[in-house]
Amino acid sequence: MATNAKRRRQNQSPKSTVPSTNRGASKSAATGQVRIIGGQFRRQFVPFIEAEGLRPSPDRLRETLFNWIQFELHDANVLDLCAGSGVLGFEALSRGAHWVDFIELQPSQARLIEQTAQKLKLSSASFRISVGDALNIIPTLNMSVSMAKENSADSSSEVNADALSYHLVYLDPPYDLDLWGPMLNLLIKHKLVNSETLFYLEDKRELSQTLQGLSYNYRILKETKVGQIFANLIQIEL
């Protein structure tokens, strides 16, 4: 991992709101499960439903990803776009992330994410679940300066831009929808990321094709191919 990918962290996250799924909701029927592979929740299972476009990242790819970012997760604010099973977000929390925003289109799968969070006894101050289209939800995720100061131990201190940005963003949407470029452009437009944010992308195409709709230059930090899946860790030049 390049040393300039390191960042200052202030143990600050966006204030947790009531999750879009209700605690105590009736259980959703899971059709599969994947296992968290590292950290305090290692070997815990995460359920998912069979839905179009929902395909949890294979164990081998997840192990590679978390080897890449193992020193970047402590106290990190993470955005899990198109969360699916939520296993990438739970894996980050298991390994020391401070906050994860889960965005999931399918209400029934979002309920399973909530049930997994309850099973893992996660504090509501460590995650938020938003249900709906990620392109519509991204503009609502903006972390304001006043919110960051309220969460700070010293509310009179100046809040730097890093406190208002995600440190790590997962982009693993359904392959056929070609959402990588539009999602990245929205994150940049709404100042949710910065030049040190790490982006993990999966696609069935090479990265140059995946990001042909991106309006910014980017740097590839890590890359691999497992089966037919291309996986990349990048930073965007802002």
N, C-alpha and C positions, 0 to 999 in steps of 0.2 A: 504494500500500500504506500502510495506516495505520501511523503511527510506533509506536503501542503494540503492534504485532505483532512488533516487534523483541524479541529476547531475549538474555540472557546465555548464552554457550556455553563449555563447559570442555573441548572436544575429548575428550569421554568417550562411550563407547558401551557397550552390554552386551557382555560377553565373548563372542567368537565361539565357537560350539560346532561340532562336526563337522556339516556340512550333512546333511540328511535324504537327499539323493541322494549316491551314491558317486562320487568322482572316478574317472575312467577307465571309467565305466559305458558300455555299448554305446549307440551314438547312437540317438536317437529320430527317427522320420521326421517332418519338418516339412512342413506343407502351405501355409504362407504366411510372410511376413516383413514387418517394419516397420523403419523406419530411425530411428536416433537423430538428432535434428535440431540439437543444439547441444553445445558443450563439447568436452572432449578426445577423446571418442569419436564426434564428429560424423561422419555418413555410414556408421557401422557398422550392419550389419543384425542384427536380432533375430528369430529364427525362432519360429513358434508352430504348434500343431497345430489341426486343425479339431475343436472339441469344443463341446458344448452350452453356451451362455452365455459362451463365450470370444470377445470382440470387442475387439481393441486399439483404444484411443482414436485417432480420426482425427488426421492430422498437424495440421490446422487447430486442433483443440481443444488438442492438446498444446502447440502454439506459443503459444496464448493463455494456457494455464496457466503456462508457464514465463516468459512476460512478466510475469505477475502476481507470481510468487514469486522472480524472479531475484536479489533482494537478500537473500533469506531462506535460501538453500541452503548457504552457506559453513559447513562443519563441522556441518551439521544431522544429527540422527538421524531417519530416515524409516521409516515403516511402510507397506508396500505390501500391503494386504489384498486377497485375491482377485487375485493378481498377474497371472494369465494369462501373456501373453508376457514380463512383467517389464519392459516398455519404460519405464514410468514410473519405476521404481526405477533402472534403468540410466541414464536421462536425468538423474536427480538426482545420481547418482555422477559422471556425466560433467561436471556443472556444479559440483562441489565439495562435495557432501554427504559427511559423515564415515562414516555407517553406514546400511545399508538392511536391514530385515527383510522378506524376501519370504515370503508365505504363499500356497500354491497347492494346490488340492484334487486336481488330476489329477497322478499320479506321472509320467506320460510328459511332461507339460509342465514339471514341476519339473526333470526331467533336462535339458530344453532350456535352462532358466534357468541351470542349473549349467554346461552346455557354453558358453553365451554368456559367463558369468563367466570361464571358463578362456580363451576366445578373447580377451577384453579384458584378460587378465592381472591380474585383480583380486586383491588380497590377501584372504586368508581373514579378516583382521581388519576388513574393510570391509563384509561382508555375511553373512547367514545365511538359509538356505532351510528352511522348515518345510512339511511335506506333510500335508495333511488339512483338516478343516473349520475355518474361521477361528473359529467360535464356541467350539470346543473348544480351540484353540491360544491364543487371546488370554489366558486366565488364566495360561498358562505363561510369558508373556513378561515378567513383572514384573522390573524391574531393581532389585536390592537395594542398599541403602546400602553394604554391605560390598563388593559388586562394583564400584560406582562409585569407591570409595576405592582399590581395588586397581588400577584403571586410571588413577588420578590420579597426576600427577608427585609430589605431596606427599600421601601417604596419611594424614597426620595432620590435614590441613585438613578443615574442615567441608564436607560435600557438600550443596548446596542442592537444592530440589525439582526445579529445571529439569534438573539432570543426570540425573534419574531418569525423565524424560518424553520422549516423541517430540515433535519440533518440527513435523513435517509428517506427516499421515496421508492416504493415498489410499483412498477408499471408492467402488469401482466394481464392485459385485457383480452377478450376473445379475439383470436387472430384475424378473423374475417372482417372485423369492424374497423380496423386501421385507425385506432384512437390514440396512438402514441404521440404523434405530433400535436394534435389538438389539445391533449391533456397537458403536455409540457408547456405549450404556449400559454395556456390558461394559468398554470402555476406561476409562470414568470410574470405574466401581466398583473396578477394579484399579489405579487411580492411575497409569495409563500416559500420561495427557495432563493438561494444565493449561489455565488460561484463556487462555494465549498460543499454544497449539497451533493450527496451521492445518489445516483439514480441506478436502480437495477431493472433491466429490461429483459423480457423473454419474447421470442418470436420464432416463427418457422422460416423467416427470411434473414438474410445478412443485415447487419446494422445499417448500412448505407441505404438500404431500401426501407427499413423500418422508420428511419428518421428523415425521409425525404420531404416531409411536411413541416419540419422544424425550421424556425426562422433564425436560429442561432448556431454558432459553431460549438463543437463539443470535443472533449478529449476522452479517449478510451483508456481506462485504467486497467481493466481486466476483461478477458473474453474467453469463452470456451464454447464447445458444441457437444451436446449429449444427445445421441440419437439424431432426431431431426430438429432439435431445438437449439437455437442460438441464444446464448446468455451473455449479457454485457453489463459491466459496471462503468459508468461514465460520470463526468462532470461537464456542466455547460458553461461556456465562457460568457459571462454577463458583464 
